[in-house]
Amino acid sequence: MSQDAATDEPFTWPPAFDHLIRGNQAWLAERGETIIGSGHFRSGQLSGSVHTDFGPEDQDKDANQDYAMAWLPHDAKIRKRFRLILALGDGLTTSFRSEWASALVCSVALRALVEGALDVEPRDLARYAFNEAGRSLGRLADELTREPEASCPPGQFVSTWKYILRKGVLFQSTLTLAWLDRDFLRIAMVGDGGATWRGYHAPSPGQRAADRVLAECDLDRHQVCALGPADRNVREFDCWHEEKLNGPFLCALHTDGVGRGLGGNSRVLLDELEKLQAAGVENTARRFIEQAVEERPQDFDDNLTLAVIRTE
């Protein structure tokens, strides 16, 4: 091995990461029900599920770089603004340790959204949450940068590691936040995510409300926007959508692994989710992904994350 290469000393992550993850999750757990990774929920007429999966075993990845959280508050004051919050992160494959980034941005942004002032405009509140997530990635990268020789991972060349740190090509992740208040579903995205809506309130007698694609994964895009140390502040969202609630609805949000598997036709997803619910499946997100991996692994050949919201 070249003298420029890192030693074989075990690589330990900065204390800041573990502190942020555990601290934020403990804070959220004190104030509500937290679902991480996979699970389903029901609160009155509101129900849904989340699931994240590595995907087919033979794909060209060594970790699940996606992350998923759902949170339902217990506190009456918080419920005036948030009935449900979803956070989905998709770490960039081209970025070092992006699976850590997706976990961190979901945890930080979800807490920041809840802690933000209740009188702040929703879009500004979302931007604050995204910026807090970006700054947390920056602080983590800064801690590693202070002593690059010591922080260099085993098997990595120190010169390469210094380049990664200098360019900020680490800890990069997309992020989707979605939340329900009394009257609206609000969705904010940085990165390549998807969201589809089906309303059950007919615009006029004899008609069914049309499905709407709120955000479609861009299957032809090679450059994906993301949060990370190189760009800590969010100026514009790739998607900002406010949906006025008017009767029952079904909404699905997903990372681009699901989007590619659907071939850009995310309306099909809503039909499949309805079938699963009719069959009595509680975690429809999990069952859909399990079936996708089993039946069409050549299409769904990435990490797969899906969140489902439904009101009756």
Order of alpha helices (4+ residues) and beta strands (2+ residues): alpha-beta-beta-beta-beta-alpha-beta-alpha-alpha-alpha-alpha-beta-beta-beta-beta-beta-beta-alpha-alpha-alpha-beta
